[in-house]
Amino acid sequence: MSEGAAKKDERLKFQAVRGTRDLLPPETALWNRVEQAAHDVFGTFSFGEIRLPAIETLGLFARSLGTETDIVGKEMFLLAEREPSVVVHPGRFGPPPQSEQDRRDEAERVFSEPAMRESIEHQIEESVLVLRPEATASVCRAYIEHGMQQLPQPVKLYYMGPMFRRERPQKGRYRQFYQIGAEVLGGSDAPAIDAEVIEMVMMFFDRLELQGVQLDLNSIGCRECRPRYIELLRAELLKVKDKLGADSQRRIETNPLRVLDSKLESEQGIIAALPHIADHLCEECAAHYAAVKHQLEMRGVIYRENWRLVRGLDYYMRTTFEITAQGLGSQNAVCGGGRYDGLVELLGGPPTKGIGFAIGEDRLILSLQESGKAPAQQGRDVYIAWMGERAHATAIRAAKDLRKAGFSVELPPVEQKFGKALGQADKLGAKYALILGDNEVSEGLWTLKTLADGSQAKYTEPDLLEHLRKQKALSS
Ligand code: HAM
């Protein structure tokens, strides 16, 4: 193989992994703007930022989200260890194999004994590491680990960063995606907390001028009333089992609430006739739900009740919500959240109330781009066209002073003819070209060309800075 062919071959091998992508400028400027808006808006609600690891134990999510959920059952990325203490293979776990046959025999033996199986599963949950599929469980772990129940309650935290789920990639759905989330832990479960958290995310979307925002709201009851509703739902679903698709038929046993999530056209009529959870909430949950709605109305937050909004994770109770936005096709949920009282306790902490949400940042950005709310190509303020050694020294000093004053500057590393330099400045979308040649340097008068209209004027160094500052203030 020729050297060239080998090089080409090498290049072909390295591509971003399926479901992951590089985010490039100028798009990253929009990501930064969105994240800055989150810092600003969440800060005004007195939330503090928490930075969490991307790696956690399998057990954290198995416990929090539930082992029957798609995320835990099929979508988590498990990290392989160089010298595994246990071996994880599809659907089952066991000790390290000696030979293939030994491995099978050992796994058979171990998994036929329930106590052994349980102890191994526990070991696995503690020792197997995964890439986090979400961050609510991590925030609860951190709350316990750092004794945050000792702090004034509630503790209000927000986070942003990548999450990982092995889903089928499509527009708005990635295997590495980014969330911006917030959680309120501890204190009471006052409905005003639910409403304020929702108000905060709506204010954030408003700040970004996100278009077509629609808030869906529901209550899925508590440990008392939800099991009763689930039994009722199961009984009703069994009556129509034959008319349901295979997934829903299976879910009648595993998780009947998930049937309400179904998008299958043929099931919609059947689902519409099922009992609504709102009619089966216990007295406390019904009162809590009514108060959350009232609190939202007091804050001028417009919502739509959606009795089918059950959310896919086990930790939720009472308030659940989802927000959709325009331009996203079938993956149009841009935010999901809800109350999860009891999750901290489930993870070994004290009884603690909790509520929060996570925004899909990739989808938020997509929607902003589709509606034309994304900023155009980020141009430079000043391109310095210089010629000659003395001019180069002046150009370096000018670049430093302009950058100190907050202007973005492009300083070409090698001398270029002025014509070429101006063409380059144009291509890069610079607003101004600062022309520095021998004449300018000896006269102490610098030429500034405004590229939009081609006009030119001469300034002393301090006047130039003043002029640029004034222009910037006018345009912002
Ligand atoms: P979730 O509904 O699984 O909830 O995810 C929240 C948001 O993350 C979704 O609405 C969506 O915008 C985005 N998202 C999820 N999966 C993907 C993906 N594969 N590609 C792109 N975006 C995606 C949670 O994660 C909960 N932890 C939210 C929460 C916080 N509940 C209470 N506190």
Residues whose N, C-alpha, C, O or C-beta is under 5 A from the ligand:
A	BS01	HAM	E134 A135 T136 R165 E167 G172 R173 Y174 F177 A182 A333 V334 C335 G336 G337 G338 I355 G356 F357 A358 I359 G360 D362 R363
